[in-house]
């Protein structure tokens, strides 16, 4: 059997350099010596995506060197990779999109992100350490099962975070008990109808309980004592935050909420700069591999940002700037003089 003409690093570096088109055909066209027998054809990249087992362990092997397993936060959230025109693409179902504020077609990606705890967000590391794709409509696991599975894997890898941070979608009793079973503290939001007992009388919805600015210790039905906080939105709505760290202050809650927002920055950068939602492959395995390679590309850009203080935008633009410089030195599209 002939050895493959391209490997995962060839595809990852293509994702870093590419600006608009992220297809196997374009990957082949951009290779050094393209069009010769030495360069891989587009079929080589297609085989790479379709044959290589999508193993998330490869992401962890590269990310491990850049995290402190005994410090920082573990933040979990999901995002929808837009696939509005996909008709025969595996893993594509309908999901709520915070970007579009409606239900859209796409692939739902869950990421466990290690977030460095620092006061300066620009200097903080955002390192993806695990990922899952929601595939319950195809016989796979639910989001909550993926959540618990990723926490178990993180425990096996030696993580002992200061807090595990997640949204209200993942704040079920089973999930909260799973975090507690690992001897970790959690910081999450609660739906307004969650039942709590504030004064050892009877359970009532958390939205009916008077919560002072510094928070209030209550008994969460089915779990135990937690500290809850209430924050008001500009539109008059309210958010309810909860933690099993009963000594948390309002200043600490506000700081953790700001840190948790870093995963939204990660989602935006992976989509804008790594082509994570641009693959046109139809098969499930190819989509899984493309998404995994995209996050490994993100990791390289993030490490470069931390080391050199260079943004993702500037890193990508510098590649194009060099290509433009070479073209200007020897322009190809010229007109013959008419005079």
C-alpha positions in Angstrom: 0.0 0.0 0.0 1.3 3.4 -0.9 1.8 5.8 2.0 -0.6 8.8 2.1 0.5 11.9 0.4 -0.9 14.2 3.1 -1.5 14.1 6.8 -3.4 15.9 9.5 -0.8 18.7 9.8 -1.0 19.5 6.0 -4.7 20.0 6.5 -4.4 21.9 9.7 -1.9 24.4 8.3 -4.1 24.8 5.2 -7.0 25.8 7.6 -4.8 28.4 9.2 -3.7 29.9 5.9 -7.0 29.7 4.0 -9.2 32.8 4.1 -12.5 32.0 2.4 -12.6 28.5 0.9 -12.0 25.5 3.1 -12.5 22.5 0.7 -10.4 19.5 -0.1 -10.1 20.8 -3.7 -8.7 24.1 -2.5 -6.4 22.4 -0.1 -4.8 20.5 -3.0 -4.5 23.6 -5.1 -2.6 25.4 -2.4 0.0 22.8 -1.8 3.6 23.4 -2.7 4.3 22.0 -6.2 0.6 21.8 -6.9 -0.1 20.1 -10.2 2.9 17.9 -10.1 3.2 14.2 -9.1 4.7 15.1 -5.8 1.8 17.2 -4.6 -1.3 15.5 -3.1 -4.5 15.6 -5.1 -7.9 16.6 -3.6 -8.7 12.9 -3.3 -5.8 12.6 -0.8 -7.4 15.2 1.5 -10.8 13.6 1.0 -9.4 10.2 2.1 -7.7 11.9 5.1 -11.0 13.2 6.3 -13.0 10.0 5.6 -10.6 7.4 6.8 -8.9 8.8 9.8 -10.8 7.9 13.0 -12.0 11.2 14.7 -10.1 10.8 17.9 -10.4 13.8 20.3 -7.4 12.5 22.2 -5.2 14.2 19.5 -6.5 17.6 20.6 -5.7 16.9 24.3 -2.2 15.7 23.5 -1.5 19.1 21.9 -3.4 21.2 24.5 -2.0 19.5 27.6 1.2 21.5 27.6 -0.6 24.8 27.7 -3.0 24.2 30.7 -2.6 24.1 34.4 -4.8 21.2 35.5 -4.9 22.3 39.1 -5.8 26.0 38.4 -8.2 28.0 36.2 -11.8 27.2 35.1 -13.4 24.6 33.0 -16.1 26.2 30.9 -18.6 24.2 28.9 -21.0 25.5 26.3 -22.3 24.6 22.9 -22.6 26.5 19.7 -24.4 25.9 16.3 -22.2 25.6 13.2 -24.4 27.1 10.5 -25.3 24.7 7.6 -28.3 26.6 6.0 -28.0 24.9 2.6 -27.2 21.4 3.7 -29.7 18.8 2.5 -27.8 15.5 2.6 -25.1 16.3 5.2 -24.8 14.0 8.2 -25.2 15.5 11.8 -27.2 18.5 10.5 -30.4 19.1 12.5 -32.3 22.1 13.8 -30.9 24.0 16.7 -31.4 27.3 18.5 -28.8 29.8 17.5 -27.9 32.7 19.8 -26.4 34.4 16.8 -29.6 34.4 14.7 -32.0 34.4 17.7 -34.0 31.6 16.0 -33.9 27.9 15.2 -31.5 27.2 12.3 -30.0 24.2 10.5 -26.5 23.2 11.6 -24.2 21.0 13.6 -24.2 21.4 17.4 -20.7 21.5 18.9 -20.0 21.1 22.6 -16.6 22.3 23.9 -14.9 21.9 27.2 -12.7 25.0 27.4 -9.9 25.6 30.0 -9.9 29.2 30.9 -7.0 30.8 32.6 -8.1 32.9 35.6 -6.6 36.3 35.3 -7.8 39.9 35.6 -6.7 40.8 32.1 -8.9 39.0 29.5 -6.6 39.9 26.6 -3.8 37.9 28.2 -5.9 34.9 29.4 -5.5 31.6 27.6 -8.6 29.9 26.1 -7.6 26.3 25.4 -10.1 23.7 24.1 -9.4 20.4 25.8 -12.3 18.3 24.7 -15.2 18.4 22.3 -18.4 16.4 21.4 -20.9 16.7 18.6 -24.6 16.5 19.5 -26.0 13.5 17.6 -29.0 12.3 19.6 -31.3 12.5 16.6 -29.0 9.9 14.9 -29.0 7.6 17.9 -26.2 9.3 19.8 -26.0 10.8 23.3 -27.9 13.8 24.6 -26.1 17.1 25.5 -26.2 16.3 29.2 -24.7 12.9 28.7 -21.9 14.5 26.7 -21.5 17.0 29.5 -21.0 14.3 32.2 -18.7 12.2 29.9 -16.4 15.2 29.3 -16.2 15.9 33.0 -15.3 12.3 33.7 -12.6 12.4 31.1 -11.3 15.7 32.6 -11.1 14.0 36.0 -9.1 11.1 34.6 -6.7 13.6 33.0 -6.0 15.1 36.4 -8.0 18.3 36.2 -9.0 20.0 39.5 -10.4 23.3 38.5 -11.4 26.2 40.8 -14.8 26.1 39.2 -16.8 24.3 36.5 -18.8 26.9 34.7 -21.8 26.2 32.5 -25.2 27.6 31.4 -28.7 26.8 32.7 -29.2 24.2 30.0 -26.7 21.9 31.8 -27.8 22.7 35.4 -29.9 19.5 35.9 -29.7 17.8 39.2 -27.7 14.9 37.8 -25.2 17.2 36.3 -24.8 19.2 39.5 -24.4 16.0 41.5 -21.8 14.8 39.0 -19.7 18.0 39.5 -20.0 17.5 43.3 -19.0 13.8 43.0 -15.7 15.0 41.6 -15.2 17.3 44.6 -15.4 20.4 42.3 -17.2 23.7 42.7 -19.7 24.8 40.1 -21.0 28.1 38.9 -24.1 28.1 36.7 -27.3 29.8 36.0 -30.7 28.4 37.0 -34.1 28.6 35.3 -36.5 30.9 37.1 -38.8 28.0 37.9 -36.3 25.9 39.8 -37.6 25.0 43.3 -35.7 26.2 46.3 -36.4 26.4 50.0 -35.0 29.7 51.5 -36.3 29.5 55.0 -36.9 25.8 55.9 -40.6 26.2 55.2 -41.6 25.0 51.8 -40.2 24.9 48.2 -41.0 27.7 45.9 -39.7 29.0 42.5 -36.5 30.9 42.7 -38.1 33.9 41.0 -40.4 34.2 44.0 -37.6 34.4 46.6 -36.2 37.7 47.8 -32.5 37.7 46.9 -30.3 40.5 48.2 -27.4 41.9 46.2 -24.9 39.8 48.1 -26.7 36.6 47.4 -28.7 34.2 49.5 -28.1 30.7 50.8 -31.0 28.4 49.9 -31.8 24.7 49.7 -32.1 23.5 46.0 -34.6 20.8 45.8 -33.0 17.4 45.3 -29.5 18.7 45.6 -28.7 20.6 48.8 -27.6 24.0 49.9 -26.4 26.5 47.2 -25.8 30.2 47.1 -28.0 32.0 44.6 -27.6 35.5 43.1 -30.0 37.6 41.1 -29.0 40.0 38.3 -31.3 42.3 36.4 -31.2 42.8 32.6 -31.7 46.0 30.8 -35.1 44.8 29.5 -36.4 44.1 33.0 -35.6 40.3 32.9 -33.7 38.6 35.6 -30.9 35.9 35.7 -30.4 33.6 38.6 -26.9 32.3 39.3 -26.0 29.4 41.6 -22.9 27.9 43.1 -22.1 25.3 45.8 -19.4 27.6 47.0 -21.4 29.1 49.9 -18.8 31.7 50.6 -18.9 33.3 47.2 -19.3 37.1 47.2 -21.1 39.2 44.6 -17.8 40.6 43.4 -16.6 37.1 42.8 -19.8 36.1 41.0 -19.4 39.1 38.7 -15.8 38.2 38.0 -16.6 34.6 37.2 -19.5 35.7 34.8 -17.0 37.9 32.9 -14.5 35.0 32.7 -17.2 32.6 31.5 -17.9 34.9 28.5 -14.5 34.0 27.1 -16.0 30.9 25.5 -18.1 33.1 23.3 -14.9 34.7 22.1 -13.6 31.2 21.4 -16.7 30.3 19.4 -16.4 33.5 17.3 -12.7 33.0 16.5 -13.0 29.3 15.6 -15.8 30.3 13.1 -14.1 33.4 11.6 -10.5 32.2 11.4 -10.4 28.4 11.4 -13.2 27.5 8.9 -14.9 25.2 11.4 -18.4 25.6 9.8 -17.2 25.8 6.2 -16.6 22.2 5.3 -18.8 20.9 2.5 -18.2 17.2 3.2 -21.3 15.1 3.6 -20.2 12.1 5.7 -20.3 12.1 9.5 -16.7 11.0 9.8 -15.4 13.7 7.5 -17.3 16.4 9.4 -16.0 15.2 12.7 -12.5 15.2 11.5 -12.8 18.6 9.9 -14.1 20.1 13.1 -11.4 18.4 15.1 -8.7 19.7 12.8 -10.2 23.2 12.9 -9.9 23.2 16.7 -6.3 22.1 16.4 -5.8 25.0 14.0 -7.4 27.3 16.6 -5.0 26.0 19.3 -2.0 27.0 17.2 -3.4 30.5 16.6 -4.2 30.9 20.3 -0.7 29.8 21.4 0.8 32.2 18.9 -1.4 35.0 20.3 -0.3 34.3 23.8 3.4 34.1 22.9 3.7 37.0 20.5 0.7 39.2 21.5 -0.6 39.0 17.9 -4.3 38.7 17.3 -6.0 36.0 15.2 -6.9 38.7 12.6 -3.3 39.9 12.3 -1.9 36.4 12.1 -4.2 35.5 9.2 -3.7 38.9 7.5 0.1 38.5 7.6 -0.1 35.4 5.4 -2.1 37.4 2.8 0.1 40.4 3.1 3.2 38.3 2.2 1.3 36.9 -0.8 0.3 40.4 -2.0 3.9 41.6 -1.5 5.2 38.8 -3.8 2.5 39.6 -6.4 3.3 43.3 -6.4 7.0 42.5 -7.1 6.0 40.6 -10.2 2.4 41.4 -11.2 0.8 38.9 -13.6 -2.3 40.9 -14.8 -1.0 43.7 -17.0 -2.1 45.5 -20.1 0.1 46.2 -23.1 0.7 49.9 -23.7 -1.6 51.3 -26.4 0.4 54.5 -27.1 
